Amino acid sequence: MDKRDEQAIEAVKAYYQQDLSQAEVAARMGISRPTVAKLLAHGRARGFVTVEIHDPRDDASELASRLEERFGLACARVAYGHAADEAEAIDQVGRIGAALVVQLVRDDMSVGISWGRTMSALASHLARAPRQGVRVVQLKGGTSYSERATHDYEIMRAFCEALCAEPRYLPLPAIFEDTATASIVRADRAIARILEEGRGVDVAVFTVGAINEEALSLNLGQLDRGEVEALLRDAVGDACSRFFTRDGVVAAPAVDERTVGIRLEELRARPVRVLVAGGRVKASALDTALRMGLATHLVVDQDLAAALLERQGEASPSAGGQRRPPTDGNTCQFSR
């Protein structure tokens, strides 16, 4: 070790360990500031000091890549950072989901949408991106019989305004009181036409709901107490108000027959299916939905992504290591 090495070690200790500025190191060592900069560079080159950067976006990017591989997704995006609460997580997912929707939708496409808190967040972040000949189709009714609101109209309006699209409203409750009424409604020519358009959309954008006492889908006044208790017992989640069990089958066939809107097998047949979800509470429902093949594209927050992988027996990525350049966990490629 020569004198230059010794000076470099003294400089890197003062700069990195004692947090002195280069000017302060120069004053202490009796040398110029440019010389300090050269000594620091020499110290790094000789391995006297190493700099490790921990970028949380790298973890999000790796999580997205692993989700794509695990669930056979065309694209996964993970909102980086750990949200303080579920509301913040949902807002983060909405922001990234909105950007993804704008990238996916092209002229003359039809876009089917559902409602829910995450869909509301996504709609609120949609930037104006005019398209020609786009139709936005409501995949399920959103009329509520309770004080809880679905905000289905506001979500539809936000999509249509952002994309300059024509709306196809479904001004109905998602679940009717009896099968006979639901059958009559489905037979109406105007409703039947919208349902047919929903079954044929190019892009479906939807969320999944976790099943608990506070779930919006259970609190719209469309189910009696016995049905709610049965769903709490048997269902793990819902997509477009179609309840499913942990095994991915219809949780309540009688309720499903009273539901007007796209069916799970019809949703699964759409070529592009964007599933957006936020909050660890949705891990079980989302895990099942992904195993059912309901999504081709996924947008989740970082905590939910980690929870999904933990359910598969995979650990979350460490902060260090070499990873791809991150962009909000974006690992997607788009064809034009």
C-alpha positions as YAML, in Angstrom:
chain: A
units: angstrom
residues:
- id: 1
  name: MET
  ca: [0.00, 0.00, 0.00]
- id: 2
  name: ASP
  ca: [1.52, 3.29, -1.09]
- id: 3
  name: LYS
  ca: [0.98, 6.84, 0.13]
- id: 4
  name: ARG
  ca: [-1.82, 7.48, -2.39]
- id: 5
  name: ASP
  ca: [-3.73, 4.45, -1.06]
- id: 6
  name: GLU
  ca: [-3.33, 5.69, 2.52]
- id: 7
  name: GLN
  ca: [-4.59, 9.15, 1.56]
- id: 8
  name: ALA
  ca: [-7.54, 7.61, -0.29]
- id: 9
  name: ILE
  ca: [-8.51, 5.56, 2.78]
- id: 10
  name: GLU
  ca: [-8.33, 8.65, 4.99]
- id: 11
  name: ALA
  ca: [-10.47, 10.59, 2.52]
- id: 12
  name: VAL
  ca: [-13.16, 7.91, 2.08]
- id: 13
  name: LYS
  ca: [-13.46, 7.43, 5.85]
- id: 14
  name: ALA
  ca: [-13.93, 11.15, 6.41]
- id: 15
  name: TYR
  ca: [-16.37, 11.51, 3.51]
- id: 16
  name: TYR
  ca: [-18.47, 8.34, 3.89]
- id: 17
  name: GLN
  ca: [-18.20, 7.43, 7.59]
- id: 18
  name: GLN
  ca: [-18.02, 10.88, 9.15]
- id: 19
  name: ASP
  ca: [-20.26, 12.51, 6.52]
- id: 20
  name: LEU
  ca: [-17.91, 15.43, 5.89]
- id: 21
  name: SER
  ca: [-18.20, 17.42, 2.68]
- id: 22
  name: GLN
  ca: [-15.39, 17.31, 0.13]
- id: 23
  name: ALA
  ca: [-14.46, 20.85, 1.14]
- id: 24
  name: GLU
  ca: [-14.24, 19.80, 4.81]
- id: 25
  name: VAL
  ca: [-12.13, 16.75, 3.92]
- id: 26
  name: ALA
  ca: [-9.82, 18.99, 1.89]
- id: 27
  name: ALA
  ca: [-9.40, 21.40, 4.82]
- id: 28
  name: ARG
  ca: [-8.69, 18.55, 7.26]
- id: 29
  name: MET
  ca: [-6.12, 16.89, 4.99]
- id: 30
  name: GLY
  ca: [-4.54, 20.16, 3.78]
- id: 31
  name: ILE
  ca: [-5.20, 19.41, 0.12]
- id: 32
  name: SER
  ca: [-7.39, 20.88, -2.61]
- id: 33
  name: ARG
  ca: [-11.01, 19.85, -3.20]
- id: 34
  name: PRO
  ca: [-10.26, 18.44, -6.70]
- id: 35
  name: THR
  ca: [-7.58, 16.26, -5.09]
- id: 36
  name: VAL
  ca: [-10.16, 14.94, -2.61]
- id: 37
  name: ALA
  ca: [-12.45, 14.02, -5.51]
- id: 38
  name: LYS
  ca: [-9.60, 12.12, -7.17]
- id: 39
  name: LEU
  ca: [-8.77, 10.32, -3.91]
- id: 40
  name: LEU
  ca: [-12.41, 9.27, -3.48]
- id: 41
  name: ALA
  ca: [-12.45, 7.93, -7.05]
- id: 42
  name: HIS
  ca: [-9.17, 6.10, -6.38]
- id: 43
  name: GLY
  ca: [-10.62, 4.61, -3.20]
- id: 44
  name: ARG
  ca: [-13.65, 3.30, -5.08]
- id: 45
  name: ALA
  ca: [-11.46, 1.87, -7.84]
- id: 46
  name: ARG
  ca: [-9.23, 0.09, -5.29]
- id: 47
  name: GLY
  ca: [-12.23, -1.32, -3.45]
- id: 48
  name: PHE
  ca: [-11.64, 0.65, -0.24]
- id: 49
  name: VAL
  ca: [-15.26, 1.73, -0.36]
- id: 50
  name: THR
  ca: [-18.32, 0.36, -2.15]
- id: 51
  name: VAL
  ca: [-21.58, 2.19, -2.83]
- id: 52
  name: GLU
  ca: [-24.79, 0.17, -2.75]
- id: 53
  name: ILE
  ca: [-28.04, 1.76, -3.91]
- id: 54
  name: HIS
  ca: [-31.35, 0.47, -2.58]
- id: 55
  name: ASP
  ca: [-34.09, 1.59, -4.97]
- id: 56
  name: PRO
  ca: [-37.57, 0.32, -3.95]
- id: 57
  name: ARG
  ca: [-38.62, 0.54, -7.59]
- id: 58
  name: ASP
  ca: [-36.21, -2.31, -8.32]
- id: 59
  name: ASP
  ca: [-38.13, -4.55, -5.92]
- id: 60
  name: ALA
  ca: [-41.38, -3.57, -7.63]
- id: 61
  name: SER
  ca: [-39.91, -4.44, -11.03]
- id: 62
  name: GLU
  ca: [-38.72, -7.83, -9.82]
- id: 63
  name: LEU
  ca: [-42.07, -8.55, -8.19]
- id: 64
  name: ALA
  ca: [-43.81, -7.74, -11.47]
- id: 65
  name: SER
  ca: [-41.54, -10.08, -13.40]
- id: 66
  name: ARG
  ca: [-42.16, -12.90, -10.95]
- id: 67
  name: LEU
  ca: [-45.92, -12.38, -11.05]
- id: 68
  name: GLU
  ca: [-45.84, -12.59, -14.85]
- id: 69
  name: GLU
  ca: [-43.93, -15.85, -14.69]
- id: 70
  name: ARG
  ca: [-45.95, -17.39, -11.88]
- id: 71
  name: PHE
  ca: [-49.41, -16.64, -13.30]
- id: 72
  name: GLY
  ca: [-48.65, -16.61, -17.03]
- id: 73
  name: LEU
  ca: [-49.46, -12.92, -17.44]
- id: 74
  name: ALA
  ca: [-48.74, -10.87, -20.53]
- id: 75
  name: CYS
  ca: [-47.96, -7.89, -18.32]
- id: 76
  name: ALA
  ca: [-47.73, -7.06, -14.63]
- id: 77
  name: ARG
  ca: [-47.18, -3.68, -13.05]
- id: 78
  name: VAL
  ca: [-46.47, -3.11, -9.38]
- id: 79
  name: ALA
  ca: [-46.82, 0.27, -7.69]
- id: 80
  name: TYR
  ca: [-43.58, 0.65, -5.75]
- id: 81
  name: GLY
  ca: [-43.51, 1.74, -2.14]
- id: 82
  name: HIS
  ca: [-45.36, 0.56, 0.94]
- id: 83
  name: ALA
  ca: [-48.67, 2.38, 1.32]
- id: 84
  name: ALA
  ca: [-49.64, 3.70, 4.73]
- id: 85
  name: ASP
  ca: [-53.14, 2.28, 4.36]
- id: 86
  name: GLU
  ca: [-55.46, 0.53, 1.92]
- id: 87
  name: ALA
  ca: [-56.76, 3.82, 0.51]
- id: 88
  name: GLU
  ca: [-53.25, 4.93, -0.45]
- id: 89
  name: ALA
  ca: [-52.50, 1.54, -1.99]
- id: 90
  name: ILE
  ca: [-55.66, 1.73, -4.09]
- id: 91
  name: ASP
  ca: [-54.78, 5.24, -5.26]
- id: 92
  name: GLN
  ca: [-51.29, 4.10, -6.31]
- id: 93
  name: VAL
  ca: [-52.77, 1.19, -8.24]
- id: 94
  name: GLY
  ca: [-55.31, 3.49, -9.87]
- id: 95
  name: ARG
  ca: [-52.58, 5.84, -11.08]
- id: 96
  name: ILE
  ca: [-50.56, 3.08, -12.73]
- id: 97
  name: GLY
  ca: [-53.65, 1.28, -13.99]
- id: 98
  name: ALA
  ca: [-54.85, 4.44, -15.73]
- id: 99
  name: ALA
  ca: [-51.55, 4.76, -17.59]
- id: 100
  name: LEU
  ca: [-51.75, 1.13, -18.68]
- id: 101
  name: VAL
  ca: [-55.31, 1.50, -19.97]
- id: 102
  name: VAL
  ca: [-54.33, 4.49, -22.10]
- id: 103
  name: GLN
  ca: [-51.47, 2.47, -23.61]
- id: 104
  name: LEU
  ca: [-53.67, -0.52, -24.39]
- id: 105
  name: VAL
  ca: [-56.71, 1.17, -25.93]
- id: 106
  name: ARG
  ca: [-56.46, 2.03, -29.61]
- id: 107
  name: ASP
  ca: [-58.89, 3.38, -32.21]
- id: 108
  name: ASP
  ca: [-62.08, 1.41, -32.89]
- id: 109
  name: MET
  ca: [-61.76, -0.74, -29.79]
- id: 110
  name: SER
  ca: [-64.47, -1.59, -27.30]
- id: 111
  name: VAL
  ca: [-63.61, -1.34, -23.61]
- id: 112
  name: GLY
  ca: [-65.62, -3.10, -20.92]
- id: 113
  name: ILE
  ca: [-65.44, -1.79, -17.36]
- id: 114
  name: SER
  ca: [-66.73, -2.72, -13.92]
- id: 115
  name: TRP
  ca: [-67.00, -0.58, -10.79]
- id: 116
  name: GLY
  ca: [-65.49, -0.53, -7.31]
- id: 117
  name: ARG
  ca: [-63.06, 1.53, -5.23]
- id: 118
  name: THR
  ca: [-60.05, 0.60, -7.33]
- id: 119
  name: MET
  ca: [-61.92, 1.32, -10.55]
- id: 120
  name: SER
  ca: [-62.91, 4.71, -9.14]
- id: 121
  name: ALA
  ca: [-59.26, 5.45, -8.36]
- id: 122
  name: LEU
  ca: [-58.23, 4.40, -11.86]
- id: 123
  name: ALA
  ca: [-60.91, 6.57, -13.44]
- id: 124
  name: SER
  ca: [-59.80, 9.58, -11.40]
- id: 125
  name: HIS
  ca: [-56.26, 9.28, -12.79]
- id: 126
  name: LEU
  ca: [-57.19, 8.87, -16.46]
- id: 127
  name: ALA
  ca: [-55.45, 11.45, -18.61]
- id: 128
  name: ARG
  ca: [-57.15, 12.75, -21.73]
- id: 129
  name: ALA
  ca: [-56.12, 10.46, -24.59]
- id: 130
  name: PRO
  ca: [-58.58, 10.92, -27.48]
- id: 131
  name: ARG
  ca: [-59.29, 7.88, -29.63]
- id: 132
  name: GLN
  ca: [-61.58, 7.42, -32.62]
- id: 133
  name: GLY
  ca: [-64.46, 4.97, -32.67]
- id: 134
  name: VAL
  ca: [-64.02, 3.68, -29.11]
- id: 135
  name: ARG
  ca: [-67.00, 2.35, -27.14]
- id: 136
  name: VAL
  ca: [-67.01, 1.95, -23.36]
- id: 137
  name: VAL
  ca: [-69.36, -0.78, -22.18]
- id: 138
  name: GLN
  ca: [-70.59, -1.26, -18.62]
- id: 139
  name: LEU
  ca: [-70.03, -4.94, -17.82]
- id: 140
  name: LYS
  ca: [-72.49, -5.06, -14.92]
- id: 141
  name: GLY
  ca: [-75.20, -2.90, -13.44]
- id: 142
  name: GLY
  ca: [-74.39, -0.51, -10.63]
- id: 143
  name: THR
  ca: [-77.73, 0.53, -9.15]
- id: 144
  name: SER
  ca: [-77.67, 0.34, -5.35]
- id: 145
  name: TYR
  ca: [-80.59, -0.25, -2.99]
- id: 146
  name: SER
  ca: [-78.60, 0.97, 0.01]
- id: 147
  name: GLU
  ca: [-76.66, 4.06, 1.10]
- id: 148
  name: ARG
  ca: [-73.46, 2.55, -0.34]
- id: 149
  name: ALA
  ca: [-72.76, 3.86, -3.84]
- id: 150
  name: THR
  ca: [-70.96, 2.11, -6.68]
- id: 151
  name: HIS
  ca: [-70.07, 5.33, -8.57]
- id: 152
  name: ASP
  ca: [-70.62, 3.39, -11.78]
- id: 153
  name: TYR
  ca: [-71.89, 6.44, -13.68]
- id: 154
  name: GLU
  ca: [-68.89, 8.57, -12.66]
- id: 155
  name: ILE
  ca: [-66.47, 5.83, -13.68]
- id: 156
  name: MET
  ca: [-68.14, 5.44, -17.08]
- id: 157
  name: ARG
  ca: [-68.11, 9.19, -17.62]
- id: 158
  name: ALA
  ca: [-64.41, 9.47, -16.76]
- id: 159
  name: PHE
  ca: [-63.50, 6.71, -19.22]
- id: 160
  name: CYS
  ca: [-65.62, 8.22, -21.98]
- id: 161
  name: GLU
  ca: [-64.28, 11.74, -21.46]
- id: 162
  name: ALA
  ca: [-60.66, 10.58, -21.39]
- id: 163
  name: LEU
  ca: [-60.96, 8.42, -24.52]
- id: 164
  name: CYS
  ca: [-63.60, 10.49, -26.36]
- id: 165
  name: ALA
  ca: [-65.65, 7.30, -26.38]
- id: 166
  name: GLU
  ca: [-69.32, 6.46, -26.76]
- id: 167
  name: PRO
  ca: [-70.90, 5.04, -23.58]
- id: 168
  name: ARG
  ca: [-72.93, 1.86, -23.32]
- id: 169
  name: TYR
  ca: [-74.64, 2.18, -19.94]
- id: 170
  name: LEU
  ca: [-76.27, -0.71, -18.09]
- id: 171
  name: PRO
  ca: [-78.66, 1.22, -15.78]
- id: 172
  name: LEU
  ca: [-79.59, -1.76, -13.62]
- id: 173
  name: PRO
  ca: [-78.77, -3.40, -10.32]
- id: 174
  name: ALA
  ca: [-76.13, -6.09, -10.70]
- id: 175
  name: ILE
  ca: [-78.29, -8.62, -8.83]
- id: 176
  name: PHE
  ca: [-82.08, -8.80, -9.06]
- id: 177
  name: GLU
  ca: [-84.50, -9.98, -6.39]
- id: 178
  name: ASP
  ca: [-85.58, -13.08, -8.30]
- id: 179
  name: THR
  ca: [-84.58, -15.13, -11.31]
- id: 180
  name: ALA
  ca: [-87.77, -14.40, -13.25]
- id: 181
  name: THR
  ca: [-87.16, -10.64, -13.18]
- id: 182
  name: ALA
  ca: [-83.53, -11.10, -14.18]
- id: 183
  name: SER
  ca: [-84.61, -13.26, -17.13]
- id: 184
  name: ILE
  ca: [-87.14, -10.66, -18.30]
- id: 185
  name: VAL
  ca: [-84.50, -7.92, -18.10]
- id: 186
  name: ARG
  ca: [-81.98, -9.97, -20.08]
- id: 187
  name: ALA
  ca: [-84.59, -10.53, -22.77]
- id: 188
  name: ASP
  ca: [-85.19, -6.81, -23.30]
- id: 189
  name: ARG
  ca: [-83.74, -5.92, -26.71]
- id: 190
  name: ALA
  ca: [-81.87, -2.83, -25.54]
- id: 191
  name: ILE
  ca: [-80.36, -4.61, -22.53]
- id: 192
  name: ALA
  ca: [-79.57, -7.72, -24.57]
- id: 193
  name: ARG
  ca: [-77.64, -5.59, -27.07]
- id: 194
  name: ILE
  ca: [-75.49, -4.04, -24.33]
- id: 195
  name: LEU
  ca: [-74.86, -7.44, -22.73]
- id: 196
  name: GLU
  ca: [-73.82, -8.77, -26.13]
- id: 197
  name: GLU
  ca: [-71.41, -5.86, -26.57]
- id: 198
  name: GLY
  ca: [-69.98, -6.60, -23.13]
- id: 199
  name: ARG
  ca: [-69.35, -10.21, -24.08]
- id: 200
  name: GLY
  ca: [-67.39, -9.04, -27.12]
- id: 201
  name: VAL
  ca: [-65.20, -6.22, -25.77]
- id: 202
  name: ASP
  ca: [-61.58, -6.00, -26.91]
- id: 203
  name: VAL
  ca: [-60.33, -4.87, -23.50]
- id: 204
  name: ALA
  ca: [-61.93, -5.59, -20.13]
- id: 205
  name: VAL
  ca: [-60.87, -3.49, -17.14]
- id: 206
  name: PHE
  ca: [-62.08, -4.76, -13.79]
- id: 207
  name: THR
  ca: [-61.22, -5.44, -10.17]
- id: 208
  name: VAL
  ca: [-61.83, -8.24, -7.71]
- id: 209
  name: GLY
  ca: [-63.51, -7.83, -4.37]
- id: 210
  name: ALA
  ca: [-62.57, -9.56, -1.14]
- id: 211
  name: ILE
  ca: [-65.48, -11.10, 0.72]
- id: 212
  name: ASN
  ca: [-66.02, -9.70, 4.21]
- id: 213
  name: GLU
  ca: [-68.76, -7.90, 6.12]
- id: 214
  name: GLU
  ca: [-67.72, -4.52, 4.66]
- id: 215
  name: ALA
  ca: [-67.51, -5.68, 1.04]
- id: 216
  name: LEU
  ca: [-69.38, -3.32, -1.28]
- id: 217
  name: SER
  ca: [-70.84, -6.23, -3.22]
- id: 218
  name: LEU
  ca: [-72.56, -7.51, -0.07]
- id: 219
  name: ASN
  ca: [-73.91, -4.14, 1.02]
- id: 220
  name: LEU
  ca: [-75.95, -2.85, -1.92]
- id: 221
  name: GLY
  ca: [-79.28, -4.16, -0.63]
- id: 222
  name: GLN
  ca: [-79.44, -6.85, -3.32]
- id: 223
  name: LEU
  ca: [-78.91, -9.85, -1.03]
- id: 224
  name: ASP
  ca: [-80.79, -11.07, 2.02]
- id: 225
  name: ARG
  ca: [-79.00, -11.89, 5.26]
- id: 226
  name: GLY
  ca: [-79.00, -15.61, 4.59]
- id: 227
  name: GLU
  ca: [-77.33, -15.10, 1.23]
- id: 228
  name: VAL
  ca: [-74.75, -12.77, 2.73]
- id: 229
  name: GLU
  ca: [-73.88, -15.32, 5.41]
- id: 230
  name: ALA
  ca: [-73.62, -18.07, 2.80]
- id: 231
  name: LEU
  ca: [-71.25, -15.97, 0.70]
- id: 232
  name: LEU
  ca: [-69.17, -15.05, 3.74]
- id: 233
  name: ARG
  ca: [-68.84, -18.77, 4.40]
- id: 234
  name: ASP
  ca: [-68.29, -20.08, 0.87]
- id: 235
  name: ALA
  ca: [-66.96, -17.27, -1.35]
- id: 236
  name: VAL
  ca: [-63.42, -15.94, -1.45]
- id: 237
  name: GLY
  ca: [-64.03, -13.09, -3.89]
- id: 238
  name: ASP
  ca: [-66.04, -11.67, -6.76]
- id: 239
  name: ALA
  ca: [-65.33, -10.30, -10.22]
- id: 240
  name: CYS
  ca: [-68.07, -8.27, -11.90]
- id: 241
  name: SER
  ca: [-70.43, -9.37, -9.09]
- id: 242
  name: ARG
  ca: [-69.84, -13.04, -9.92]
- id: 243
  name: PHE
  ca: [-68.91, -14.71, -6.64]
- id: 244
  name: PHE
  ca: [-66.38, -17.54, -6.68]
- id: 245
  name: THR
  ca: [-65.01, -20.02, -4.16]
- id: 246
  name: ARG
  ca: [-61.38, -20.70, -3.29]
- id: 247
  name: ASP
  ca: [-61.52, -23.48, -5.90]
- id: 248
  name: GLY
  ca: [-62.62, -21.04, -8.61]
- id: 249
  name: VAL
  ca: [-66.21, -22.22, -9.03]
- id: 250
  name: VAL
  ca: [-69.44, -20.23, -8.68]
- id: 251
  name: ALA
  ca: [-70.03, -19.69, -4.96]
- id: 252
  name: ALA
  ca: [-73.80, -19.20, -5.01]
- id: 253
  name: PRO
  ca: [-75.50, -20.54, -8.17]
- id: 254
  name: ALA
  ca: [-78.91, -19.13, -7.17]
- id: 255
  name: VAL
  ca: [-77.44, -15.63, -6.77]
- id: 256
  name: ASP
  ca: [-75.47, -16.03, -9.99]
- id: 257
  name: GLU
  ca: [-78.68, -16.75, -11.91]
- id: 258
  name: ARG
  ca: [-80.13, -13.45, -10.66]
- id: 259
  name: THR
  ca: [-77.05, -11.51, -11.74]
- id: 260
  name: VAL
  ca: [-77.17, -9.49, -14.96]
- id: 261
  name: GLY
  ca: [-73.82, -8.82, -16.55]
- id: 262
  name: ILE
  ca: [-70.80, -10.58, -17.97]
- id: 263
  name: ARG
  ca: [-70.20, -14.12, -16.69]
- id: 264
  name: LEU
  ca: [-66.81, -15.35, -15.52]
- id: 265
  name: GLU
  ca: [-66.34, -17.66, -18.52]
- id: 266
  name: GLU
  ca: [-67.26, -14.79, -20.84]
- id: 267
  name: LEU
  ca: [-64.81, -12.48, -19.09]
- id: 268
  name: ARG
  ca: [-62.09, -15.10, -19.37]
- id: 269
  name: ALA
  ca: [-62.68, -15.29, -23.14]
- id: 270
  name: ARG
  ca: [-61.80, -11.61, -23.73]
- id: 271
  name: PRO
  ca: [-58.40, -11.12, -25.42]
- id: 272
  name: VAL
  ca: [-57.14, -8.40, -23.05]
- id: 273
  name: ARG
  ca: [-58.21, -8.48, -19.39]
- id: 274
  name: VAL
  ca: [-56.78, -5.82, -17.10]
- id: 275
  name: LEU
  ca: [-57.23, -6.67, -13.42]
- id: 276
  name: VAL
  ca: [-56.50, -3.86, -10.95]
- id: 277
  name: ALA
  ca: [-56.45, -4.42, -7.19]
- id: 278
  name: GLY
  ca: [-55.00, -2.74, -4.12]
- id: 279
  name: GLY
  ca: [-54.53, -3.81, -0.50]
- id: 280
  name: ARG
  ca: [-53.30, -7.06, 1.07]
- id: 281
  name: VAL
  ca: [-56.87, -7.88, 2.09]
- id: 282
  name: LYS
  ca: [-57.47, -8.93, -1.52]
- id: 283
  name: ALA
  ca: [-54.62, -11.46, -1.63]
- id: 284
  name: SER
  ca: [-56.80, -14.57, -1.34]
- id: 285
  name: ALA
  ca: [-59.42, -13.37, -3.83]
- id: 286
  name: LEU
  ca: [-56.78, -12.20, -6.30]
- id: 287
  name: ASP
  ca: [-54.79, -15.41, -6.01]
- id: 288
  name: THR
  ca: [-57.86, -17.41, -6.97]
- id: 289
  name: ALA
  ca: [-58.82, -15.02, -9.78]
- id: 290
  name: LEU
  ca: [-55.35, -15.30, -11.29]
- id: 291
  name: ARG
  ca: [-55.34, -19.09, -11.03]
- id: 292
  name: MET
  ca: [-58.73, -19.03, -12.79]
- id: 293
  name: GLY
  ca: [-57.08, -17.21, -15.69]
- id: 294
  name: LEU
  ca: [-59.26, -14.11, -15.38]
- id: 295
  name: ALA
  ca: [-56.43, -11.68, -16.17]
- id: 296
  name: THR
  ca: [-53.89, -11.14, -18.90]
- id: 297
  name: HIS
  ca: [-52.66, -7.86, -17.39]
- id: 298
  name: LEU
  ca: [-52.32, -7.12, -13.67]
- id: 299
  name: VAL
  ca: [-51.79, -3.94, -11.66]
- id: 300
  name: VAL
  ca: [-51.28, -4.24, -7.89]
- id: 301
  name: ASP
  ca: [-49.49, -2.45, -5.07]
- id: 302
  name: GLN
  ca: [-46.17, -3.73, -3.75]
- id: 303
  name: ASP
  ca: [-47.56, -5.21, -0.52]
- id: 304
  name: LEU
  ca: [-50.28, -7.12, -2.38]
- id: 305
  name: ALA
  ca: [-47.74, -8.38, -4.92]
- id: 306
  name: ALA
  ca: [-45.54, -9.67, -2.10]
- id: 307
  name: ALA
  ca: [-48.54, -11.31, -0.42]
- id: 308
  name: LEU
  ca: [-49.45, -13.08, -3.67]
- id: 309
  name: LEU
  ca: [-45.96, -14.50, -4.03]
- id: 310
  name: GLU
  ca: [-45.84, -15.50, -0.37]
- id: 311
  name: ARG
  ca: [-48.97, -17.56, -1.00]
- id: 312
  name: GLN
  ca: [-46.99, -19.39, -3.68]
- id: 313
  name: GLY
  ca: [-44.18, -20.05, -1.22]
- id: 314
  name: GLU
  ca: [-41.92, -17.38, -2.68]
- id: 315
  name: ALA
  ca: [-40.04, -14.82, -0.60]
- id: 316
  name: SER
  ca: [-40.11, -11.11, -1.39]
- id: 317
  name: PRO
  ca: [-37.05, -9.79, -3.23]
- id: 318
  name: SER
  ca: [-34.23, -8.24, -1.26]
- id: 319
  name: ALA
  ca: [-33.43, -4.59, -1.72]
- id: 320
  name: GLY
  ca: [-29.98, -5.12, -3.19]
- id: 321
  name: GLY
  ca: [-28.69, -6.87, -6.27]
- id: 322
  name: GLN
  ca: [-28.59, -6.13, -9.96]
- id: 323
  name: ARG
  ca: [-31.97, -5.72, -11.58]
- id: 324
  name: ARG
  ca: [-33.51, -4.20, -14.68]
- id: 325
  name: PRO
  ca: [-34.09, -0.43, -14.86]
- id: 326
  name: PRO
  ca: [-37.42, 0.26, -13.13]
- id: 327
  name: THR
  ca: [-40.42, 2.31, -14.19]
- id: 328
  name: ASP
  ca: [-43.16, 1.85, -11.59]
- id: 329
  name: GLY
  ca: [-42.66, -1.89, -11.84]
- id: 330
  name: ASN
  ca: [-43.41, -1.76, -15.56]
- id: 331
  name: THR
  ca: [-42.27, -4.93, -17.32]
- id: 332
  name: CYS
  ca: [-44.74, -4.67, -20.19]
- id: 333
  name: GLN
  ca: [-44.13, -4.57, -23.91]
- id: 334
  name: PHE
  ca: [-46.83, -3.25, -26.23]
- id: 335
  name: SER
  ca: [-47.41, -4.08, -29.87]
- id: 336
  name: ARG
  ca: [-48.53, -1.26, -32.14]
...
